[in-house]
Amino acid sequence: MFKRLCIIGTGLIGGSIARAARAQGLCQEIVAFGREKNQPNLQLAKDLGVIDQFYTHISAALDHADLVIIATPVGSMQSIFELIKPYWSATALYSDAGSTKASVVSAIEAVFGHVPNNFVPAHPIAGAERSGVDASNAELFKNRRLIITPLNNTDPQAVEKLTRFWEQIGSSVSEMSVEHHDTVLAATSHLPHILAFALVGLLGRKDEQREIFKYAAGGFKDFTRIASSDPTMWLDICLANKQDIIPLIRQFKAELSNIEQLLVDDQSQQLFDTFTYARNARQRFLDTLDD
Amino acid sequence: MFKRLCIIGTGLIGGSIARAARAQGLCQEIVAFGREKNQPNLQLAKDLGVIDQFYTHISAALDHADLVIIATPVGSMQSIFELIKPYWSATALYSDAGSTKASVVSAIEAVFGHVPNNFVPAHPIAGAERSGVDASNAELFKNRRLIITPLNNTDPQAVEKLTRFWEQIGSSVSEMSVEHHDTVLAATSHLPHILAFALVGLLGRKDEQREIFKYAAGGFKDFTRIASSDPTMWLDICLANKQDIIPLIRQFKAELSNIEQLLVDDQSQQLFDTFTYARNARQRFLDTLDD
């Protein structure tokens, strides 16, 4: 059990971690740090009972905290590490919830010159198109995956403590390398988000958009759900992982060009094979979920 | 009330029309026509109580039918019209459930030399990634949209009768031109299906596909749901509406190229604006659903 959990970034993810930790009795006290301008949001988190207290001074927020989780958009992590650095405690456990891992590791390296061995990079795979602490809930991570990407020097005890924390709030914890994490997530999450943003943006600019949207079926609603995700968060993710995302965009365009050419040439059999291959691949995906 | 509803193509859509019509008491008898090789499926439909009887001879199936609905993949419609032609009744109402309308109109024109005034082209917008009569249900069209695309010579009374039929099984009926229907559906349905097929196909061919699928979150599942759709049906739709789909694929690739270039150039503000525009467009779409 932790004495004091300090959440930095009390949005959907940070708020849900706090709620889940409290629901499972994993810490005695939950505090949050935020900048002055975020005071209304922090007050809301306190009013909702998500956190016990909040501070706009980092030293007060970190005081006696033995678990610190940074749940801000990945683009602001470096400035957070700069704020924390003077108060870094060798006995506390530090982690994050960033959707990209190489950028987070670079950010902490840029500030410390190395990655402290009590910082454990982590990523809860629990997307939601809603954002903000009012959307947070204690069940968000239940039956979801949490990926830890330890470095060579990461303290195994710190990894173990963080693993236990996430398992207790219902997640299934895996470990992989930073690079592998970013490659896999570019495919399953980052590229699909870009496709959804691109599609809704394209259709939204058409003259007949009202009618297009009016006659869209449930499939379209599901398909575009992730286009309702937080633009700030996704801007950060896309820039942070562009080295993996850009090649995937190019591969996807080639895939589309292939289908386009098959259509132009009326290549029925090859189109049928393409669609069938995809349907079977999705079935393999569904089978994986059942494992 | 119709005396005898004849369904041609007893899959998800045809089966659901039959079930809904029976549930609402819209016809005295429901029969189906199918080819010899589809006998097991027709027997299943009969065993499930979806239809009262089935025939592998078109003349027997059409005998005394006063409502005939063709719910086969659009690519087979012309051969169906050829089968029906000798038994065409001036007093019956004929319609279809094809996802593309220009191709259906061309098919019937090719067979009859014109479009009979008692044929009313229609399209229930009720997608489902499942297929087959065992997936059919009486509620499939409830609160869904049904688009009728009448031609200049279509009998207004036939349109009215078909409208009433679909309204009674719970659909909200609209009318638009054949061309407009195909343009709108290319954007909301055909392109998204191609994107989903392309994405799952691309990822399914990657060496690390097992891991990619393992770490995919709920967003990916929703996003790719439509990639589980019936390949035969979608092959037909894509070929039937390629004149609308091909330009959309090109526009979508240009949209992706734009995002790709913004990423390459680290154009944060423009990326943020792109994602924000898309999120707002999706909100307009959701607002449309609430209307």
Chai-1 contact restraints between the chains, C-beta under 6 A:
chainA,res_idxA,chainB,res_idxB,connection_type,confidence,min_distance_angstrom,max_distance_angstrom,comment,restraint_id
A,I125,B,A217,contact,1.0,0.0,6.0,A-B,restraint_1
A,G127,B,A217,contact,1.0,0.0,6.0,A-B,restraint_2
A,G127,B,G219,contact,1.0,0.0,6.0,A-B,restraint_3
A,R145,B,Y215,contact,1.0,0.0,6.0,A-B,restraint_4
A,V184,B,E211,contact,1.0,0.0,6.0,A-B,restraint_5
A,V184,B,I212,contact,1.0,0.0,6.0,A-B,restraint_6
A,V184,B,Y215,contact,1.0,0.0,6.0,A-B,restraint_7
A,A187,B,L203,contact,1.0,0.0,6.0,A-B,restraint_8
A,A187,B,I212,contact,1.0,0.0,6.0,A-B,restraint_9
A,T188,B,I212,contact,1.0,0.0,6.0,A-B,restraint_10
A,T188,B,Y215,contact,1.0,0.0,6.0,A-B,restraint_11
A,T188,B,A216,contact,1.0,0.0,6.0,A-B,restraint_12
A,T188,B,F220,contact,1.0,0.0,6.0,A-B,restraint_13
A,P192,B,F220,contact,1.0,0.0,6.0,A-B,restraint_14
A,P192,B,F223,contact,1.0,0.0,6.0,A-B,restraint_15
A,I194,B,I259,contact,1.0,0.0,6.0,A-B,restraint_16
A,L195,B,L195,contact,1.0,0.0,6.0,A-B,restraint_17
A,F197,B,F275,contact,1.0,0.0,6.0,A-B,restraint_18
A,F197,B,A278,contact,1.0,0.0,6.0,A-B,restraint_19
A,A198,B,E255,contact,1.0,0.0,6.0,A-B,restraint_20
A,A198,B,L256,contact,1.0,0.0,6.0,A-B,restraint_21
A,V200,B,A278,contact,1.0,0.0,6.0,A-B,restraint_22
A,V200,B,A281,contact,1.0,0.0,6.0,A-B,restraint_23
A,V200,B,R282,contact,1.0,0.0,6.0,A-B,restraint_24
A,G201,B,Y277,contact,1.0,0.0,6.0,A-B,restraint_25
A,G201,B,A278,contact,1.0,0.0,6.0,A-B,restraint_26
A,L202,B,Q251,contact,1.0,0.0,6.0,A-B,restraint_27
A,L202,B,F252,contact,1.0,0.0,6.0,A-B,restraint_28
A,L202,B,E255,contact,1.0,0.0,6.0,A-B,restraint_29
A,L203,B,A187,contact,1.0,0.0,6.0,A-B,restraint_30
A,G204,B,A281,contact,1.0,0.0,6.0,A-B,restraint_31
A,E211,B,V184,contact,1.0,0.0,6.0,A-B,restraint_32
A,I212,B,V184,contact,1.0,0.0,6.0,A-B,restraint_33
A,I212,B,A187,contact,1.0,0.0,6.0,A-B,restraint_34
A,I212,B,T188,contact,1.0,0.0,6.0,A-B,restraint_35
A,F213,B,F285,contact,1.0,0.0,6.0,A-B,restraint_36
A,F213,B,T288,contact,1.0,0.0,6.0,A-B,restraint_37
A,K214,B,T288,contact,1.0,0.0,6.0,A-B,restraint_38
A,Y215,B,R145,contact,1.0,0.0,6.0,A-B,restraint_39
A,Y215,B,V184,contact,1.0,0.0,6.0,A-B,restraint_40
A,Y215,B,T188,contact,1.0,0.0,6.0,A-B,restraint_41
A,A216,B,T188,contact,1.0,0.0,6.0,A-B,restraint_42
A,A217,B,I125,contact,1.0,0.0,6.0,A-B,restraint_43
A,A217,B,G127,contact,1.0,0.0,6.0,A-B,restraint_44
A,G219,B,G127,contact,1.0,0.0,6.0,A-B,restraint_45
A,G219,B,I226,contact,1.0,0.0,6.0,A-B,restraint_46
A,F220,B,T188,contact,1.0,0.0,6.0,A-B,restraint_47
A,F220,B,P192,contact,1.0,0.0,6.0,A-B,restraint_48
A,D222,B,D222,contact,1.0,0.0,6.0,A-B,restraint_49
A,D222,B,R225,contact,1.0,0.0,6.0,A-B,restraint_50
A,F223,B,P192,contact,1.0,0.0,6.0,A-B,restraint_51
A,F223,B,F223,contact,1.0,0.0,6.0,A-B,restraint_52
A,T224,B,R282,contact,1.0,0.0,6.0,A-B,restraint_53
A,R225,B,D222,contact,1.0,0.0,6.0,A-B,restraint_54
A,I226,B,G219,contact,1.0,0.0,6.0,A-B,restraint_55
A,A227,B,A278,contact,1.0,0.0,6.0,A-B,restraint_56
A,A227,B,R282,contact,1.0,0.0,6.0,A-B,restraint_57
A,S228,B,R279,contact,1.0,0.0,6.0,A-B,restraint_58
A,S228,B,R282,contact,1.0,0.0,6.0,A-B,restraint_59
A,P231,B,F272,contact,1.0,0.0,6.0,A-B,restraint_60
A,P231,B,F275,contact,1.0,0.0,6.0,A-B,restraint_61
A,P231,B,T276,contact,1.0,0.0,6.0,A-B,restraint_62
A,P231,B,R279,contact,1.0,0.0,6.0,A-B,restraint_63
A,W234,B,F275,contact,1.0,0.0,6.0,A-B,restraint_64
A,L235,B,L271,contact,1.0,0.0,6.0,A-B,restraint_65
A,L235,B,F272,contact,1.0,0.0,6.0,A-B,restraint_66
A,K242,B,L263,contact,1.0,0.0,6.0,A-B,restraint_67
A,I246,B,E260,contact,1.0,0.0,6.0,A-B,restraint_68
A,I246,B,L263,contact,1.0,0.0,6.0,A-B,restraint_69
A,I249,B,L256,contact,1.0,0.0,6.0,A-B,restraint_70
A,I249,B,E260,contact,1.0,0.0,6.0,A-B,restraint_71
A,Q251,B,L202,contact,1.0,0.0,6.0,A-B,restraint_72
A,F252,B,L202,contact,1.0,0.0,6.0,A-B,restraint_73
A,K253,B,K253,contact,1.0,0.0,6.0,A-B,restraint_74
A,K253,B,L256,contact,1.0,0.0,6.0,A-B,restraint_75
A,E255,B,A198,contact,1.0,0.0,6.0,A-B,restraint_76
A,E255,B,L202,contact,1.0,0.0,6.0,A-B,restraint_77
A,L256,B,A198,contact,1.0,0.0,6.0,A-B,restraint_78
A,L256,B,I249,contact,1.0,0.0,6.0,A-B,restraint_79
A,L256,B,K253,contact,1.0,0.0,6.0,A-B,restraint_80
A,I259,B,I194,contact,1.0,0.0,6.0,A-B,restraint_81
A,E260,B,I246,contact,1.0,0.0,6.0,A-B,restraint_82
A,E260,B,I249,contact,1.0,0.0,6.0,A-B,restraint_83
A,L263,B,K242,contact,1.0,0.0,6.0,A-B,restraint_84
A,L263,B,I246,contact,1.0,0.0,6.0,A-B,restraint_85
A,L271,B,L235,contact,1.0,0.0,6.0,A-B,restraint_86
A,F272,B,P231,contact,1.0,0.0,6.0,A-B,restraint_87
A,F272,B,L235,contact,1.0,0.0,6.0,A-B,restraint_88
A,F275,B,F197,contact,1.0,0.0,6.0,A-B,restraint_89
A,F275,B,P231,contact,1.0,0.0,6.0,A-B,restraint_90
A,F275,B,W234,contact,1.0,0.0,6.0,A-B,restraint_91
A,T276,B,P231,contact,1.0,0.0,6.0,A-B,restraint_92
A,Y277,B,G201,contact,1.0,0.0,6.0,A-B,restraint_93
A,A278,B,F197,contact,1.0,0.0,6.0,A-B,restraint_94
A,A278,B,V200,contact,1.0,0.0,6.0,A-B,restraint_95
A,A278,B,G201,contact,1.0,0.0,6.0,A-B,restraint_96
A,A278,B,A227,contact,1.0,0.0,6.0,A-B,restraint_97
A,R279,B,S228,contact,1.0,0.0,6.0,A-B,restraint_98
A,R279,B,P231,contact,1.0,0.0,6.0,A-B,restraint_99
A,A281,B,V200,contact,1.0,0.0,6.0,A-B,restraint_100
A,A281,B,G204,contact,1.0,0.0,6.0,A-B,restraint_101
A,R282,B,V200,contact,1.0,0.0,6.0,A-B,restraint_102
A,R282,B,T224,contact,1.0,0.0,6.0,A-B,restraint_103
A,R282,B,A227,contact,1.0,0.0,6.0,A-B,restraint_104
A,R282,B,S228,contact,1.0,0.0,6.0,A-B,restraint_105
A,F285,B,F213,contact,1.0,0.0,6.0,A-B,restraint_106
A,T288,B,F213,contact,1.0,0.0,6.0,A-B,restraint_107
A,T288,B,K214,contact,1.0,0.0,6.0,A-B,restraint_108
